[in-house]
Each structure stands twice: as structure tokens, then as C-alpha cells.
């Protein structure tokens, strides 16, 4: 691997500075870690989303169901055996339903205004006998 001249010069200066300061091995490792963090960017956490599944979910949300959905989003659907088709259909539907559940969970739950009762309350207040409003 050939380093650009400017970077090689900076590495040399950094090594000289570490020698001048008489850094210990642990301190030198900290310097290397700091330089690495500054240069190498972290990847975004989590799994990459599957574009095929994204397209299938978009169709699913617009109301496409059944054979039309399977033929469009399962590769070689027509050439699969009956049992393999069933497995692939189940996998696709499970993934799409899971996405729908997650999307529903991300939406904020409706909150009650001050005068409304929640489903568990029969009377307003904290429902304790000793702390009547």
C-alpha cells in the first residue's frame, strides 16, 4: 500500500512528537485510536434495509395481495415447486406483517385530554378511596 506523501509526512511528525513526549505504549495506543476515530467514519448502526422488501412493502401498503404480490416480488415464483412457493409466500408475508407492526408501534399512541377517561378508569381522578378529589 502506497501512502500519499502528505499523509506519510504527518505520520512521521506524529511519531516524532510521540518520541519527544516520551509516551508510554498505552498512551501511543490511545493516540492511534484517536487518529483512527478521526479518520475512519463509523457505519450507520443496524441492518441495511432490503430494497426488494421495501418495494414489496410499498405494494403491500397500497393494497396488493395474493398471487399478484407473490409473482411480482418472489424471484422465479412460477418455477418453484408447490412447497417451495408456500415457504416463500410465508416468508414474504411474515416480513411484511412484521414491518407493518413496527410501523404501527412507531406511531405515537393517542393521548387522552384532561377531561377524558382512559379505558381503565370508571371515574375521573386517581381512583383511590382515600384520595377523593
C-alpha positions in Angstrom: 0.0 0.0 0.0 1.4 3.4 -1.0 0.5 6.3 1.2 0.2 9.8 -0.2 3.2 12.0 0.6 1.3 14.4 2.8 -0.1 11.6 5.0 3.3 9.9 5.3 4.8 13.3 6.4 2.0 13.7 9.0 2.6 10.2 10.3 6.3 10.9 10.6 5.6 14.2 12.5 3.2 12.3 14.9 5.9 9.7 15.6 8.5 12.4 16.3 6.0 14.1 18.7 5.3 10.8 20.5 9.1 10.3 20.9 9.6 13.9 22.1 6.9 13.5 24.7 8.3 10.0 25.7 4.8 8.5 25.6 4.3 5.0 27.0 2.9 2.2 24.9 -0.6 2.7 26.3 -0.5 6.4 25.5 0.7 5.6 22.0 -2.2 3.2 21.6 -4.6 6.0 22.7 -3.1 8.3 20.1 -3.5 5.6 17.4 -7.2 5.1 18.5 -7.9 8.8 18.4 -6.4 9.2 14.9 -8.4 6.2 13.7 -11.6 7.6 15.1 -10.9 10.9 13.4 -10.2 9.4 10.0 -12.4 6.3 9.7 -16.1 7.1 9.9 -18.4 4.8 11.7 -21.1 3.0 9.7 -24.7 3.6 10.5 -25.9 1.1 13.1 -28.3 -1.6 12.2 -29.0 -3.8 9.3 -29.3 -2.5 5.7 -32.8 -2.4 4.5 -33.6 -4.8 1.6 -34.7 -2.9 -1.5 -36.7 -5.8 -2.7 -38.6 -5.9 0.6 -39.0 -2.1 0.5 -40.7 -2.4 -2.9 -42.9 -5.3 -1.7 -43.9 -3.4 1.4 -44.9 -0.3 -0.7 -47.1 -2.5 -2.8 -48.5 -4.2 0.3 -49.5 -0.8 1.7 -51.3 0.1 -1.5 -53.4 -3.0 -1.2 -51.7 -5.5 -3.4 -52.3 -9.0 -2.1 -52.2 -12.7 -3.1 -50.7 -14.0 -6.4 -50.1 -10.6 -7.8 -47.9 -9.7 -4.9 -46.1 -13.1 -4.9 -45.4 -13.1 -8.6 -44.1 -9.6 -8.6 -41.8 -9.9 -5.5 -40.7 -13.5 -5.2 -38.0 -14.3 -7.8 -38.8 -17.2 -10.1 -42.2 -17.7 -8.4 -43.6 -19.6 -11.4 -40.7 -22.1 -11.5 -40.9 -23.0 -7.8 -42.5 -26.2 -6.5 -45.7 -26.1 -4.6 -44.0 -26.5 -1.2 -41.2 -24.0 -2.0 -43.8 -21.5 -3.1 -45.6 -21.9 0.1 -42.4 -21.3 2.1 -41.5 -18.2 0.1 -45.0 -16.9 0.4 -45.0 -17.3 4.2 -41.5 -15.7 4.5 -42.7 -12.7 2.4 -45.9 -12.2 4.3 -44.2 -12.6 7.7 -41.6 -9.9 6.8 -44.3 -7.6 5.5 -46.5 -8.1 8.6 -43.6 -7.5 10.9 -42.8 -4.2 9.1 -46.4 -3.2 9.5 -46.4 -4.0 13.2 -43.2 -2.0 13.7 -44.6 1.0 11.8 -47.7 0.9 13.9 -45.6 0.7 17.1 -43.5 3.8 16.0 -46.6 5.9 15.7 -47.4 7.8 18.9 -50.3 6.4 20.8 -53.3 8.7 21.1 -53.4 10.6 24.4 -56.5 11.5 26.4 -57.3 15.1 27.1 -57.6 16.1 30.8 -61.4 15.6 30.9 -61.5 12.2 29.1 -61.3 8.9 30.9 -58.9 6.2 29.9 -60.3 2.7 29.2 -59.4 1.5 32.7 -60.9 4.5 34.6 -64.5 4.5 35.6 -64.4 7.9 37.4 -62.0 10.8 37.0 -59.1 11.1 39.3 -56.7 8.6 40.7 -59.5 6.1 41.6 -58.3 5.7 45.2 -60.8 5.9 48.0 -58.5 7.7 50.4 -57.6 10.5 48.0 -61.0 11.6 46.7 -60.8 14.7 44.6 
